[in-house]
Amino acid sequence: MAIQNFGGVNADGGTITASIDGLDLHVFDVGEIDLGAIVSDSFSTNYIASTTGFVDVSFSFTRAFLNFDPVVAHYLDDVGLTASVPEPSALFLLLFGILGLHLFRRR
């Protein structure tokens, strides 16, 4: 996450918020940023979903001013998401295989 000031001196950089399923995981509060300056931040986190299915990943950019002067650019770079999905069926197959071997051995 990065912010760059293209406009005036000491512009309000605002905040960037990263959320999953409405839960704010990270808030980057930039504060004031000098002309030409670039301010960046990074974070990494683990998230365990409470249900199966889709999750809503969002990034919101907010500033205190409604006008666009001075021009401040917010941008994201190198965003990566990975999902770890357990396979319970493999565990059941393993258990049934061991049970089958046990029963075969008893005969």
C-alpha positions in Angstrom: 0.0 0.0 0.0 1.4 3.4 -0.9 0.4 7.0 -1.2 2.1 9.7 -3.2 1.4 13.5 -3.0 1.4 15.1 -6.5 -0.2 18.4 -5.3 0.4 20.8 -2.4 2.5 20.9 0.7 1.4 18.8 3.7 -1.5 17.1 2.1 -3.8 14.8 4.1 -2.9 11.3 3.0 -5.9 9.7 4.6 -6.2 6.0 5.4 -6.1 2.7 3.7 -8.1 -0.1 5.3 -7.8 -3.8 4.4 -10.9 -5.9 5.4 -12.1 -9.4 5.1 -15.8 -10.2 5.6 -16.3 -6.7 7.1 -13.5 -7.2 9.7 -10.8 -4.5 9.5 -7.5 -6.4 9.6 -5.2 -3.5 9.0 -5.6 0.3 8.9 -2.8 2.4 7.5 -3.2 6.0 8.7 -0.9 8.2 6.6 -1.5 11.6 8.2 0.1 14.5 6.4 2.4 13.9 3.5 4.9 16.3 1.9 4.9 17.3 -1.8 6.5 14.5 -3.9 6.8 12.2 -1.0 5.8 8.5 -1.2 4.7 6.8 2.0 4.3 3.0 2.0 3.2 0.3 4.3 2.9 -3.5 4.2 1.3 -6.2 6.3 0.7 -9.9 6.3 -1.9 -11.8 8.3 -3.6 -15.1 8.7 -7.4 -15.3 8.6 -9.6 -18.3 9.4 -13.1 -18.0 7.9 -15.9 -18.9 10.2 -17.9 -20.5 7.3 -17.1 -22.2 4.0 -17.7 -20.5 0.7 -16.8 -17.1 -0.6 -15.1 -14.3 1.5 -15.3 -10.6 0.7 -11.8 -9.0 0.6 -11.9 -5.2 0.3 -9.5 -2.2 0.4 -10.9 1.2 1.2 -9.2 4.5 0.6 -10.5 7.5 2.6 -9.5 11.2 2.9 -10.9 13.9 5.1 -11.5 16.3 2.2 -14.1 16.0 -0.5 -12.1 18.0 -3.1 -9.2 16.6 -5.1 -6.8 19.4 -4.4 -4.0 18.6 -3.6 -3.8 15.5 -5.7 -2.9 12.5 -3.6 -2.7 9.0 -5.3 -3.4 5.9 -3.3 -2.4 2.6 -4.8 -1.9 -1.1 -4.0 0.9 -3.2 -5.3 1.7 -6.9 -5.0 -1.5 -8.1 -3.3 -1.5 -11.8 -2.9 -4.1 -14.1 -1.4 -3.7 -17.8 -0.7 -6.3 -20.3 0.5 -5.7 -23.5 2.5 -8.5 -26.0 2.1 -8.5 -29.0 4.3 -9.4 -32.3 2.7 -11.5 -34.3 5.2 -12.3 -37.0 2.6 -8.6 -38.0 2.4 -8.7 -38.6 6.2 -11.7 -40.9 5.9 -10.1 -42.8 3.0 -7.0 -43.3 5.1 -9.0 -44.5 8.1 -11.1 -46.9 6.0 -7.9 -48.2 4.4 -6.3 -49.0 7.8 -9.5 -50.6 8.9 -9.6 -52.7 5.8 -6.0 -53.8 6.2 -6.8 -54.7 9.9 -9.8 -56.8 8.9 -7.9 -58.5 6.0 -5.1 -59.4 8.4 -7.4 -61.0 10.9 -8.8 -63.3 8.3 
